[in-house]
Amino acid sequence: MYELYTDQEIEKLHQEIVERRMRIIELRTKQAFPIEKSYKFYDQENLPVALADLFGDKDDLILVHNMGKRCVYCTLWADGINGFHQHIQDRTSFVVISPDDPATQKQFADSRGWKFKMLSDKDRTFSIDMGFGKMKDDKYYAMPGYSTFHREADGTIKRIGYDEFGPGDLYAPIWHMLDLLPAGAAGWEPQYEYVNEKQIA
């Protein structure tokens, strides 16, 4: 009887989570707004790439705001994305940007084996305007997450929605898997590499 009650309670909570998540999506997509098409990024050859060119033959775009080489948490998220980005790209255009310069970005992406498209937002204007970067005391602070965009028939580009990345979010399942261990994450934090990996090698 106790187990039945527990299962019913869990199912009820799951349904509440789904409903609240859908409400968040509804509110965020109501904030859609047109943006300038003049934003520029830089490819690994340091050549400018226009925002409009990121759509390719699709009208939707998912753009990940990565904090760059210095952030081990963003690296964890990008490692995960690397495993399924080809599935995303079957539905929508997809790109990851970071404030790192193109050379640094290329070196780090190659060291991680990342296969998705990466561009440098070294000018940082785009990330600031999208709410994923800010200047404080003459220092730039990047923030992780992603934005979604849609290209209208007349070429107008709209930012449709956004969400942040962080421990416990919906985008890195490792946190939810660790939650079901007796002590949860137990203070665990991601690393660029692990001792066990060296031992296995």
C-alpha positions in Angstrom: 0.0 0.0 0.0 2.8 2.4 0.9 4.6 1.7 -2.4 1.4 2.3 -4.4 0.9 5.6 -2.6 4.5 6.6 -3.3 4.2 5.7 -7.0 1.1 7.8 -7.3 2.7 10.7 -5.5 5.8 10.6 -7.8 3.6 10.5 -10.9 1.7 13.5 -9.6 4.9 15.4 -9.0 6.2 14.5 -12.4 3.0 15.8 -14.0 3.3 19.1 -12.1 6.9 19.5 -13.3 5.9 18.9 -16.9 3.0 21.5 -16.6 5.3 24.1 -15.0 7.9 23.5 -17.6 5.4 24.0 -20.4 4.3 27.2 -18.7 7.9 28.5 -18.6 8.2 27.7 -22.3 5.0 29.6 -23.1 6.1 32.7 -21.1 9.6 32.7 -22.7 8.4 32.3 -26.3 6.0 35.2 -25.7 9.1 37.3 -25.3 10.2 36.6 -28.9 11.7 39.7 -30.5 13.4 40.6 -33.8 17.1 41.2 -33.7 19.7 42.8 -36.0 21.1 40.6 -38.7 24.4 42.5 -38.6 26.0 40.5 -35.7 29.3 39.0 -36.7 31.1 35.9 -35.3 34.5 34.5 -36.3 35.4 31.1 -37.7 38.5 29.2 -36.9 40.3 31.0 -39.7 39.3 34.3 -38.0 37.0 35.2 -40.9 33.7 37.0 -40.1 30.5 35.0 -40.3 27.1 36.8 -40.2 24.3 35.6 -38.0 22.0 35.2 -41.0 24.5 32.7 -42.5 24.2 30.4 -39.5 20.8 29.2 -40.6 22.0 27.4 -43.7 19.1 25.7 -45.4 16.9 25.7 -42.3 14.8 28.4 -40.7 15.5 27.5 -37.1 18.7 27.9 -35.2 19.9 26.7 -31.7 22.9 28.7 -30.5 24.7 27.6 -27.4 26.4 30.3 -25.3 29.6 28.6 -24.0 31.9 30.3 -21.5 35.0 29.0 -23.2 38.1 27.0 -22.3 38.3 28.4 -18.8 35.0 26.8 -17.7 35.1 23.1 -16.8 31.3 23.1 -16.4 30.7 24.4 -19.9 33.1 21.8 -21.1 31.0 19.1 -19.5 27.9 20.4 -21.2 29.7 20.6 -24.6 31.1 17.1 -24.2 27.5 15.9 -23.8 26.2 17.9 -26.7 29.0 16.5 -28.9 27.4 13.1 -28.6 24.0 14.1 -29.9 24.5 17.3 -32.0 24.1 15.4 -35.3 20.5 14.5 -34.2 19.8 18.1 -33.4 21.1 19.2 -36.8 18.6 16.9 -38.5 15.9 19.3 -37.2 17.6 22.7 -36.9 20.8 24.5 -37.5 23.1 24.4 -34.5 26.2 26.3 -33.4 28.2 26.8 -30.2 29.8 30.2 -29.5 32.3 31.3 -26.9 34.3 34.5 -26.1 37.6 32.7 -26.8 39.6 33.9 -29.8 39.4 31.6 -32.8 42.8 30.0 -32.3 42.2 29.2 -28.6 38.7 27.9 -29.5 40.1 25.6 -32.2 42.9 24.2 -30.1 40.5 23.4 -27.2 37.7 22.0 -29.4 40.3 19.7 -31.2 41.6 18.5 -27.8 38.1 17.6 -26.7 37.2 16.0 -30.0 34.2 18.3 -30.5 32.6 17.9 -34.0 29.9 20.6 -33.8 30.3 24.0 -35.4 32.0 26.5 -33.2 32.4 30.3 -33.7 34.1 33.0 -31.6 32.1 35.9 -30.2 35.3 37.7 -29.4 33.6 41.0 -29.8 31.1 39.9 -27.1 28.4 42.3 -28.2 26.0 39.6 -29.3 26.3 37.7 -26.0 25.8 40.8 -24.0 22.7 41.8 -26.1 21.3 38.3 -25.7 21.7 38.5 -21.9 24.5 35.9 -21.7 27.4 38.3 -21.0 28.0 41.5 -19.0 30.7 44.0 -18.3 31.4 44.8 -14.6 34.4 46.9 -13.5 35.8 46.7 -17.0 35.8 42.9 -16.9 33.7 40.7 -19.1 31.6 37.9 -17.5 30.2 35.2 -19.7 27.2 33.1 -18.7 26.2 29.7 -20.1 23.0 28.7 -21.8 21.4 28.7 -25.2 19.1 30.8 -27.4 16.8 29.8 -30.2 16.1 31.8 -33.3 13.7 31.7 -36.2 14.1 33.2 -39.7 10.9 34.6 -41.2 10.0 34.4 -44.9 11.1 38.0 -45.3 14.5 37.3 -43.8 13.7 38.8 -40.4 15.4 37.0 -37.5 13.7 36.6 -34.2 15.1 35.4 -30.9 12.4 32.9 -29.8 13.5 31.6 -26.5 16.4 31.0 -24.1 17.4 29.0 -21.1 20.4 28.9 -18.7 22.8 26.0 -18.1 23.8 25.0 -14.6 24.0 22.0 -12.2 20.6 20.3 -12.0 19.2 21.8 -15.2 17.4 19.8 -17.9 20.4 19.6 -20.3 23.1 17.6 -18.5 21.6 14.3 -17.3 24.6 13.4 -15.2 23.3 15.6 -12.3 19.9 13.7 -12.2 21.7 10.4 -12.4 23.9 11.3 -9.4 20.9 12.5 -7.5 19.7 8.9 -7.2 22.9 7.7 -5.5 22.7 7.5 -1.6 24.8 10.6 -1.1 23.9 12.3 -4.4 26.7 14.2 -6.1 28.5 14.3 -2.7 30.5 17.4 -3.7 31.6 16.0 -7.1 32.6 18.5 -9.7 33.5 17.9 -13.4 37.2 17.9 -14.4 38.9 18.2 -17.7 40.3 14.7 -17.2 40.2 12.1 -14.5 42.8 9.9 -12.9 40.9 6.7 -13.8 41.1 7.6 -17.4 44.9 7.8 -17.2 45.0 4.5 -15.4 42.9 2.8 -18.0 45.0 4.2 -20.8 
